[in-house]
Amino acid sequence: MACDVLVLGAGMVGTCTALQLARRGHSVALVDRRPPGRETSYGNAGIIQREAVEPYAFPREWASVFDVAFKRGIDVNYHFSALPAVLPRLARYWHASAPARYAPIAQAYSRLIEHCLTEHQALMDESGAGDLVRKEGYHFAFRTPAAMEQAVARAADLARRYGVRHALLDSDALARAEPGLRRPMAGALHWLDPWSVNDPGALVARYARRFAELGGQVVEADASGLRPVGGGWQVQTAAGPLAARHAVVALGPWADPLIAPLGYRLPLFVKRGYHRHYRGGPGLRLPLLDAERGLVLAPMAQGMRITTGAEFARIGAPATPVQLDKAEAAARELLDLPQPVEPEPWMGNRPCTVDMKPVIGPAPQHPGLWFNFGHAHQGFTLGPVSGRLLAEMIEGSPPVVDPAPYSAARF
Ligand SMILES: Cc1cc2nc3c(=O)[nH]c(=O)nc-3n(C[C@H](O)[C@H](O)[C@H](O)COP(=O)(O)OP(=O)(O)OC[C@H]3O[C@@H](n4cnc5c(N)ncnc54)[C@H](O)[C@@H]3O)c2cc1C
């Protein structure tokens, strides 16, 4: 079996890469050990974050660093056993978050985010996925006026520098917009540009179905046996070896174990996150970030999804959903939540890099090998544009944005 390109990993990033290549007429196999969209890209908050022009920085104020270190908030947790491996990476993450270093990172990031809606729109149109999406933005809600005031100043700054739009809702306006809320809030920022998807895994599955309609092969196989053969790349499948001139590593949080044996030591780590659904009750119209507690409430086809912030742990370490327990308690202050749908919470891994930018482009030492991973908090948002950029680089056609800031060679 042979094709032009093997795309390894069928999350949002890999599926969009495969679809973008197939739309351009290439023969592509999309390889995953599970059906498309069943890992991180299934369990996120489903927000296509057009407002997230700047990536999630490590806190720089000492008070916030101590909050993290002493696990004072619900938004961050860590395993002591993971610290020896993760601390050097967190130190680099903290270093990259200093204002002077962060500014060009944010500039580069915003150039990708700029295209997220148009690229999703094009794929949604082709895939018949319009029924999964709400184009009404989402709310950053605040419990205290002081927190709101700070966020309003930042939103005004982002509006000025990047043109992202928001509206301010006072306490009454938020209560009118979300009548299900059971306690008065100080107010909310309504980000107007983002979209939200009521079943993120289903959107990936629709993109994969479109890919198959265009002649792409969706192959269930383990990518870990990837090896160079005869000027190309090959993986083993149940039906025999599958070979191509190019291979794209789009394994999200699992990229490291595949590329490390090839000699790539990239500073990657994961931020784990949890979710659980709650069915019934008055619910919400739009997703809502409880900004001072650090949890998201997102209305989904499966029920109200509560998602948590970051947990620093080894990727395969047992689940410790302490943040979800606290997030559930905080959410119950805001909404009448019936009992959870699932007996156990879902857990996923945000694939992160120390400088907050994804890795998109050629593997520096292996012709025909390409990287597309490390999209951290916004991989669901960025899949289509990142996939387009990589497809253009493989083809050698003019890229939608300058790929230099995302090169693996920067580390
Ligand atoms: C709680 C939470 C909330 C989030 N909310 C948002 C949000 O609202 N908006 C947003 O933009 N982003 C959000 N994110 C981030 C987003 O979900 C991720 O950035 C994105 O899903 C990463 O996509 P991916 O395709 O790189 O990885 P994945 O979706 O994890 O895909 C990787 C694929 O590789 C496959 N794979 C791994 N190893 C192998 C192997 N050996 N062989 C074959 N296949 C393999 C896996 O099965 C998987 O399908 C959130 C994340 C979390 C955890």
PDBQT file of the ligand as one rigid body, heavy atoms in Angstrom, charges set to zero:
ROOT
HETATM    1  C1  LIG A 501     -10.190  20.373  29.398  1.00  0.00    +0.000 C 
HETATM    2  C2  LIG A 501      -9.720  20.942  28.075  1.00  0.00    +0.000 A 
HETATM    3  C3  LIG A 501     -10.409  22.004  27.490  1.00  0.00    +0.000 A 
HETATM    4  C4  LIG A 501      -9.973  22.539  26.276  1.00  0.00    +0.000 A 
HETATM    5  N1  LIG A 501     -10.720  23.516  25.668  1.00  0.00    +0.000 NA
HETATM    6  C5  LIG A 501     -10.362  23.969  24.438  1.00  0.00    +0.000 A 
HETATM    7  C6  LIG A 501     -11.175  24.915  23.746  1.00  0.00    +0.000 A 
HETATM    8  O1  LIG A 501     -12.255  25.319  24.203  1.00  0.00    +0.000 OA
HETATM    9  N2  LIG A 501     -10.737  25.380  22.538  1.00  0.00    +0.000 N 
HETATM   10  C7  LIG A 501      -9.565  24.943  21.984  1.00  0.00    +0.000 A 
HETATM   11  O2  LIG A 501      -9.203  25.422  20.910  1.00  0.00    +0.000 OA
HETATM   12  N3  LIG A 501      -8.803  23.998  22.590  1.00  0.00    +0.000 NA
HETATM   13  C8  LIG A 501      -9.170  23.507  23.800  1.00  0.00    +0.000 A 
HETATM   14  N4  LIG A 501      -8.407  22.562  24.425  1.00  0.00    +0.000 N 
HETATM   15  C9  LIG A 501      -7.148  22.129  23.784  1.00  0.00    +0.000 C 
HETATM   16  C10 LIG A 501      -7.419  21.170  22.630  1.00  0.00    +0.000 C 
HETATM   17  O3  LIG A 501      -8.353  20.181  23.021  1.00  0.00    +0.000 OA
HETATM   18  C11 LIG A 501      -6.111  20.511  22.179  1.00  0.00    +0.000 C 
HETATM   19  O4  LIG A 501      -5.154  21.505  21.900  1.00  0.00    +0.000 OA
HETATM   20  C12 LIG A 501      -6.348  19.706  20.899  1.00  0.00    +0.000 C 
HETATM   21  O5  LIG A 501      -7.397  18.786  21.073  1.00  0.00    +0.000 OA
HETATM   22  C13 LIG A 501      -5.080  18.965  20.481  1.00  0.00    +0.000 C 
HETATM   23  O6  LIG A 501      -5.390  18.282  19.291  1.00  0.00    +0.000 OA
HETATM   24  P1  LIG A 501      -4.381  17.244  18.664  1.00  0.00    +0.000 P 
HETATM   25  O7  LIG A 501      -4.986  16.767  17.397  1.00  0.00    +0.000 OA
HETATM   26  O8  LIG A 501      -3.035  17.835  18.642  1.00  0.00    +0.000 OA
HETATM   27  O9  LIG A 501      -4.322  16.059  19.767  1.00  0.00    +0.000 OA
HETATM   28  P2  LIG A 501      -5.346  14.867  20.047  1.00  0.00    +0.000 P 
HETATM   29  O10 LIG A 501      -6.738  15.293  19.848  1.00  0.00    +0.000 OA
HETATM   30  O11 LIG A 501      -4.983  14.284  21.372  1.00  0.00    +0.000 OA
HETATM   31  O12 LIG A 501      -4.992  13.823  18.917  1.00  0.00    +0.000 OA
HETATM   32  C14 LIG A 501      -3.842  13.028  18.949  1.00  0.00    +0.000 C 
HETATM   33  C15 LIG A 501      -4.205  11.690  18.327  1.00  0.00    +0.000 C 
HETATM   34  O13 LIG A 501      -3.036  10.864  18.265  1.00  0.00    +0.000 OA
HETATM   35  C16 LIG A 501      -3.463   9.519  18.463  1.00  0.00    +0.000 C 
HETATM   36  N5  LIG A 501      -2.321   8.712  18.858  1.00  0.00    +0.000 N 
HETATM   37  C17 LIG A 501      -1.512   8.891  19.925  1.00  0.00    +0.000 A 
HETATM   38  N6  LIG A 501      -0.541   7.955  19.926  1.00  0.00    +0.000 NA
HETATM   39  C18 LIG A 501      -0.748   7.168  18.845  1.00  0.00    +0.000 A 
HETATM   40  C19 LIG A 501      -0.070   6.056  18.297  1.00  0.00    +0.000 A 
HETATM   41  N7  LIG A 501       1.018   5.535  18.866  1.00  0.00    +0.000 N 
HETATM   42  N8  LIG A 501      -0.542   5.505  17.175  1.00  0.00    +0.000 NA
HETATM   43  C20 LIG A 501      -1.641   6.014  16.564  1.00  0.00    +0.000 A 
HETATM   44  N9  LIG A 501      -2.311   7.076  17.031  1.00  0.00    +0.000 NA
HETATM   45  C21 LIG A 501      -1.876   7.648  18.160  1.00  0.00    +0.000 A 
HETATM   46  C22 LIG A 501      -4.530   9.631  19.527  1.00  0.00    +0.000 C 
HETATM   47  O14 LIG A 501      -5.365   8.475  19.528  1.00  0.00    +0.000 OA
HETATM   48  C23 LIG A 501      -5.243  10.916  19.133  1.00  0.00    +0.000 C 
HETATM   49  O15 LIG A 501      -6.370  10.670  18.327  1.00  0.00    +0.000 OA
HETATM   50  C24 LIG A 501      -8.814  22.016  25.644  1.00  0.00    +0.000 A 
HETATM   51  C25 LIG A 501      -8.143  20.938  26.222  1.00  0.00    +0.000 A 
HETATM   52  C26 LIG A 501      -8.582  20.388  27.415  1.00  0.00    +0.000 A 
HETATM   53  C27 LIG A 501      -7.861  19.209  28.002  1.00  0.00    +0.000 C 
ENDROOT
TORSDOF 0
